[in-house]
């Protein structure tokens, strides 16, 4: 009888831990940002020249790479071009050109040469949430990595960005950025 209680108690503890892990993995909900101010108008914010400063941290939280980005952004008739020029702490450079489409009701789609398929995003209140798969070169190989990307408008000039990266559902690290409009 004592052995059965220990096994049952262990099983209940394991189930409790699994539920706690699932709850801890629950993602944010866009609706919770509905009333947040200042309201983000993606076409207005990403228009003109912006500077961004960021870090990539690995799964332990260690900063692996620092970078800056200069963005030249334009919109016409609901079509946006975000031309990004990256400079990394190791001296390397990279270019990414996003082509965004406003779909209405705060929804957007986007494409870039190193994005696999199409990115999907939604804006509400002061937040923008964006999901996409990036073909990420690492040590001579290219890996398809899923990005769960959240942006938060702080004021008319500053926006903060936090993106988690996963491969096969396994957490790889985060990218944290601060955008500043010139």
Sine and cosine of phi, psi and omega as CSV:
sin_phi,cos_phi,sin_psi,cos_psi,sin_omega,cos_omega
0.00,0.00,-0.69,0.72,0.00,-1.00
-0.89,0.46,-0.65,0.76,0.00,-1.00
-0.90,0.45,-0.65,0.76,0.01,-1.00
-0.89,0.45,-0.67,0.74,0.02,-1.00
-0.90,0.44,-0.64,0.77,0.01,-1.00
-0.91,0.42,-0.68,0.73,0.02,-1.00
-0.90,0.43,-0.73,0.69,0.01,-1.00
-0.89,0.47,-0.68,0.73,0.03,-1.00
-0.88,0.47,-0.66,0.75,0.04,-1.00
-0.90,0.43,-0.64,0.77,0.01,-1.00
-0.91,0.41,-0.67,0.74,0.02,-1.00
-0.90,0.44,-0.66,0.75,0.04,-1.00
-0.88,0.47,-0.66,0.75,0.00,-1.00
-0.91,0.42,-0.66,0.75,0.03,-1.00
-0.91,0.42,-0.68,0.74,0.03,-1.00
-0.87,0.50,-0.67,0.74,0.01,-1.00
-0.91,0.41,-0.64,0.77,0.02,-1.00
-0.90,0.44,-0.68,0.73,0.03,-1.00
-0.90,0.44,-0.68,0.73,0.02,-1.00
-0.87,0.49,-0.64,0.76,0.03,-1.00
-0.91,0.43,-0.67,0.75,0.02,-1.00
-0.90,0.43,-0.68,0.73,0.02,-1.00
-0.89,0.45,-0.64,0.76,0.02,-1.00
-0.90,0.43,-0.41,0.91,0.00,-1.00
-1.00,-0.01,-0.08,1.00,-0.02,-1.00
-0.85,0.52,0.69,-0.72,-0.05,-1.00
-1.00,0.01,0.27,-0.96,0.05,-1.00
-0.90,0.43,0.34,-0.94,0.05,-1.00
-0.91,-0.40,0.75,-0.66,0.01,-1.00
-0.83,0.55,-0.63,0.77,-0.08,-1.00
-0.85,0.53,-0.43,0.90,-0.01,-1.00
-0.93,0.36,-0.20,0.98,0.01,-1.00
-0.98,-0.21,0.00,1.00,-0.11,-0.99
-0.74,0.67,-0.74,0.67,-0.08,-1.00
-1.00,-0.07,0.05,1.00,-0.06,-1.00
-0.94,0.33,0.63,-0.77,0.00,-1.00
-0.87,-0.50,0.46,-0.89,-0.04,1.00
-0.95,0.31,0.55,-0.83,0.01,-1.00
-0.93,0.37,0.70,-0.71,0.00,-1.00
-1.00,0.05,0.86,-0.51,0.17,-0.99
-0.95,-0.30,0.98,-0.18,-0.12,-0.99
-0.83,0.55,-0.65,0.76,-0.03,-1.00
-0.93,0.37,-0.50,0.86,0.02,-1.00
-0.99,0.15,-0.67,0.74,-0.04,-1.00
-0.92,0.39,-0.76,0.65,0.01,-1.00
-1.00,0.04,0.90,0.45,0.05,-1.00
-0.61,-0.80,0.85,-0.52,-0.08,-1.00
0.97,-0.23,-0.40,-0.92,-0.04,-1.00
-0.98,-0.21,0.73,-0.68,0.06,-1.00
-0.79,-0.61,0.49,-0.87,0.13,-0.99
-0.92,-0.40,0.60,-0.80,0.04,-1.00
-0.72,-0.69,0.53,-0.85,-0.02,-1.00
-0.74,-0.67,0.78,-0.63,-0.09,-1.00
-0.52,-0.86,0.15,-0.99,0.08,-1.00
-0.68,-0.74,0.49,-0.87,0.19,-0.98
-0.94,-0.33,0.81,-0.58,0.06,-1.00
-0.92,-0.39,0.62,-0.78,0.04,-1.00
-0.98,0.18,-0.05,-1.00,-0.10,-1.00
-0.89,0.45,-0.32,0.95,0.03,-1.00
-1.00,0.01,-0.12,0.99,-0.02,-1.00
1.00,-0.08,0.03,1.00,0.01,-1.00
-0.97,0.24,0.73,-0.68,0.06,-1.00
-0.94,0.34,0.87,-0.49,-0.03,-1.00
-0.99,-0.13,-0.56,0.83,-0.04,-1.00
-0.47,-0.88,0.63,-0.77,0.11,-0.99
-0.93,-0.36,0.47,-0.88,0.00,-1.00
-0.40,-0.92,0.32,-0.95,0.13,-0.99
-0.82,-0.57,0.41,-0.91,0.01,-1.00
-0.67,-0.75,0.70,-0.71,0.20,-0.98
-0.94,-0.34,0.81,-0.59,-0.05,-1.00
-0.90,-0.44,0.78,-0.62,0.13,-0.99
-0.95,-0.33,0.90,-0.44,-0.16,-0.99
-0.84,-0.55,0.69,-0.73,0.06,-1.00
-0.64,-0.76,0.46,-0.89,0.06,-1.00
-0.71,-0.71,0.60,-0.80,0.13,-0.99
-0.47,-0.88,0.82,-0.57,0.04,-1.00
0.79,0.62,0.71,0.71,0.06,-1.00
0.98,0.22,0.13,0.99,0.03,-1.00
-0.92,-0.40,0.83,-0.56,-0.04,-1.00
-0.90,-0.44,0.53,-0.85,0.11,-0.99
-0.83,-0.56,0.86,-0.51,0.06,-1.00
-0.92,-0.39,0.97,-0.22,-0.06,-1.00
-1.00,-0.09,0.96,-0.28,-0.11,-0.99
-0.96,-0.27,0.76,-0.64,0.08,-1.00
-0.89,-0.45,0.93,-0.37,-0.05,-1.00
-1.00,-0.09,0.64,-0.77,0.17,-0.99
-0.79,-0.61,0.86,-0.51,-0.09,-1.00
-0.99,-0.17,0.37,-0.93,-0.03,-1.00
-0.89,0.46,-0.37,0.93,0.03,-1.00
-1.00,0.04,0.08,1.00,0.02,-1.00
1.00,-0.08,-0.17,0.99,0.00,-1.00
-0.98,0.21,0.37,-0.93,0.02,-1.00
-0.77,-0.64,0.36,-0.93,-0.01,-1.00
-0.47,-0.88,0.47,-0.88,0.03,-1.00
-0.82,-0.57,0.68,-0.73,0.11,-0.99
-0.65,-0.76,0.75,-0.66,0.05,-1.00
-0.87,-0.48,0.93,-0.36,0.07,-1.00
-1.00,0.09,0.65,-0.76,0.15,-0.99
-0.87,-0.50,0.94,-0.34,-0.10,-1.00
-0.97,-0.26,0.50,-0.86,0.07,-1.00
-0.78,-0.63,0.81,-0.59,0.10,-1.00
-0.98,0.19,0.83,-0.55,-0.06,-1.00
-0.98,-0.18,-0.08,1.00,-0.05,-1.00
0.99,-0.11,0.38,-0.92,0.02,-1.00
0.81,0.59,0.58,0.81,0.06,-1.00
0.97,0.22,0.13,0.99,0.00,-1.00
-0.99,-0.15,0.56,-0.83,-0.02,-1.00
-0.66,-0.75,0.47,-0.89,0.20,-0.98
-0.83,-0.55,0.36,-0.93,-0.03,-1.00
-0.45,-0.89,0.45,-0.89,0.05,-1.00
-0.68,-0.74,0.50,-0.87,0.14,-0.99
-0.48,-0.88,0.36,-0.93,-0.08,-1.00
-0.84,0.54,-0.57,0.82,-0.03,-1.00
-0.99,-0.15,0.22,0.98,0.09,-1.00
-0.99,-0.16,0.78,-0.62,0.00,-1.00
-0.99,0.11,0.88,-0.48,-0.03,-1.00
0.97,0.26,-0.61,-0.79,-0.09,-1.00
-0.84,-0.55,0.71,-0.71,0.09,-1.00
-0.98,0.19,0.55,-0.83,0.05,-1.00
-0.82,-0.58,0.70,-0.71,-0.02,-1.00
-0.60,-0.80,0.27,-0.96,0.01,-1.00
-0.56,-0.83,0.65,-0.76,0.01,-1.00
-0.90,-0.43,0.67,-0.75,0.06,-1.00
-0.42,-0.91,0.73,-0.68,-0.03,-1.00
0.86,0.51,-0.81,-0.59,0.00,-1.00
-0.99,-0.15,0.19,0.98,-0.13,-0.99
-0.89,-0.47,0.46,-0.89,0.13,-0.99
-0.73,-0.68,0.78,-0.63,0.02,-1.00
-0.88,-0.47,0.71,-0.71,-0.23,-0.97
-0.62,-0.78,0.74,-0.67,0.06,-1.00
-0.82,-0.58,0.70,-0.72,0.03,-1.00
-0.30,-0.96,0.25,-0.97,0.08,-1.00
-0.92,-0.38,0.80,-0.60,-0.04,-1.00
-0.95,-0.32,0.71,-0.70,0.13,-0.99
-0.99,0.12,0.98,-0.20,-0.17,-0.98
-0.97,-0.25,0.90,-0.44,0.03,-1.00
-0.98,0.20,0.77,-0.64,0.03,-1.00
-0.64,-0.77,0.88,-0.48,0.06,-1.00
0.77,0.64,0.73,0.68,0.08,-1.00
0.99,0.11,-0.05,1.00,0.04,-1.00
-0.89,-0.46,0.36,-0.93,0.04,-1.00
-0.89,-0.45,0.80,-0.60,0.00,-1.00
-0.90,-0.43,0.65,-0.76,0.10,-1.00
-1.00,0.03,0.91,-0.42,-0.12,-0.99
-0.87,-0.50,0.74,-0.68,0.00,-1.00
-1.00,0.05,0.74,-0.67,0.03,-1.00
-0.94,-0.34,0.75,-0.67,0.15,-0.99
-0.91,-0.41,0.97,-0.22,-0.29,-0.96
-0.91,-0.41,0.84,-0.55,0.02,-1.00
-0.86,-0.51,0.74,-0.67,0.05,-1.00
-0.85,-0.53,0.61,-0.79,-0.04,-1.00
-0.73,-0.68,0.88,-0.48,0.04,-1.00
-0.96,0.27,0.82,-0.57,-0.01,-1.00
-1.00,-0.05,-0.72,0.69,0.09,-1.00
-0.44,-0.90,-0.14,-0.99,-0.09,-1.00
-0.91,0.41,-0.24,0.97,-0.01,-1.00
-0.94,-0.35,-0.47,0.88,-0.17,-0.99
-0.90,-0.43,0.72,-0.70,0.12,-0.99
-0.72,-0.70,0.66,-0.75,0.06,-1.00
-0.97,-0.25,0.53,-0.85,-0.10,-1.00
-0.68,-0.74,0.75,-0.66,0.07,-1.00
-0.72,-0.70,0.84,-0.55,-0.02,-1.00
-0.82,-0.58,0.76,-0.65,0.10,-0.99
-0.99,-0.13,0.57,-0.82,-0.02,-1.00
-0.89,-0.45,0.71,-0.71,0.02,-1.00
-0.67,-0.74,0.48,-0.88,0.11,-0.99
-0.72,-0.69,0.83,-0.56,-0.08,-1.00
0.82,0.57,0.54,0.84,0.00,-1.00
0.98,0.17,-0.04,1.00,-0.03,-1.00
-1.00,-0.03,0.79,-0.61,-0.01,-1.00
-0.91,0.42,0.82,-0.58,0.00,-1.00
-0.97,-0.25,-0.55,0.84,-0.05,-1.00
0.32,-0.95,-0.23,-0.97,-0.05,-1.00
-0.66,-0.75,0.46,-0.89,0.17,-0.99
-0.91,-0.42,0.78,-0.63,0.04,-1.00
-0.85,-0.53,0.77,-0.63,-0.06,-1.00
-0.73,-0.68,0.48,-0.88,0.18,-0.98
-0.84,-0.54,0.86,-0.51,0.06,-1.00
-1.00,-0.09,0.61,-0.79,0.07,-1.00
-0.69,-0.72,0.83,-0.55,0.00,-1.00
-0.99,0.14,0.72,-0.69,0.02,-1.00
-0.97,0.24,0.00,0.00,0.00,0.00
